[in-house]
Amino acid sequence: MESVPSSKFLKLGTAVRFLIDAKAGTPIGQKHVVPNIDVVLALIDELEFTDTQRSSPFAHLKRLRDEFLKASATTPNLTTKQAAQLEAESRRLRDVLFAEGKGKIIRSADRACFGPFARMGPM
């Protein structure tokens, strides 16, 4: 198993949480919605969440990204409908990540964490 910094898992969780919390009026571009979708998609690939990559929420998030980029030419901020879609798909994606993440092992220099919410303890 290749060693992966735990910070990547934290970054993934933070980006997913941002997408869940994005409300109408949040900028689509800049350092907001689309860049966070890109982070989520890239980290899911990099961290080898293969079941998540094949999931419906993953495909829907990719589709939303493309729709948002297209819409941002005329509407630079999320609409109420877009924000609701983004929240729903991001929550579904989070659920898939949690289910798959239960089988992941995260190691630090002297500790191991089994699953996303396990307590850290000596190895």
N, C-alpha and C positions, 0 to 999 in steps of 0.2 A: 504494500500500500504506500502510495506516495504521500509525503508529508505536505500538509496544506496549512498555512497560517489560520488560526481561528478568526483572525480579523476579517477574513473573506466571508465567513459565515455571518459575522456581525454586520458587515456591509450589506450583504444580501437581505438580511432581516430588516435593516434600517430602510433600504430602498423599497421593499415590499410594504412596510408600514407607511412610508410617504405616499405610495400609490393608493393605499386604503384611505388615508386621511385627506387626499386632495379634494378640494371642494370647487364648486363653480367659481370661475374667476381666476383660478390658478393658471399661471402662464404655461402654455403647452411646450414651448421651446426653452431657450436659455439653459439654466441649470435646474429645470423643474421636471415636468411630466415625462417627455420623451427621453431625456437623458437618464432618468431613473428607470424607465422601462428597459432601456439599453443595458444598464447595469444589471438588472434582474436577469434578463435573457442571457447575457454573457456569463454571469456567475453560475447560473444553473448549468450551462454548458461546461464551464471550467471545473466546477465542483462535481461534475459527473452525476447529476441527479437525472439518471436516464429514464426513470418512470415518469418524472415530472416533464421531461422533454417530450414525451409521447402523449401527454395529457391534453384534454380539451381546454382547460384554462390557459395552458402555455400557448396553444395555437390561437386562442381568442385574444390573448394579450398581444401577440405579434400582429394580429389583424387590427386591433385597436390602435397600435402604434402607427401603422400605415395610414389608417383613417385620420388619426390626429394630425399627422404630418401634412396630409392633403388639406385638411380643414384649416390648419394654422395659417395658410396663405390668406384666408379671408377673415378668420376668427382666431386671434392669437391666444385666447384664453379658453379654458374648459367651459362648456355650457353645463347646465344642470343635468341634462340627459347624459352627456359624456362622462361627467363626474360620477353619476350613479352606475353607469356601465363599468367604469374603471374600478370603482369600489367593489362591485359584485365579483368581477373576474379576479381581482387581486385577492379577495378573501378566499375564493375557491382555490386559487393557486397556492395561497398560504396553507390551506388545509392539505393539499397534495404534498407540499414540501414537508409539512409536519409528519405525515404518514410515512413518506420515504425516509425522512431524516431520523426516524427511530432506529434505523439500521446502520446509521453512520457512526463512526468512532472519531472523536476529535482528541488529539493528544497535545499536551503541552510538554515542556521539558521534563517535568517530574510528575505529571498527573494525567489521568485519562478521564474523559467525559463520554458516557455512552448515551446517545440520544440528545436531543436539543435541550432538555430541561433537567438532565441528571445533575446531581450534586457533584462537585469536584472533590475528589478524595485521593489519598495516596495510591500509587500503583501497587 
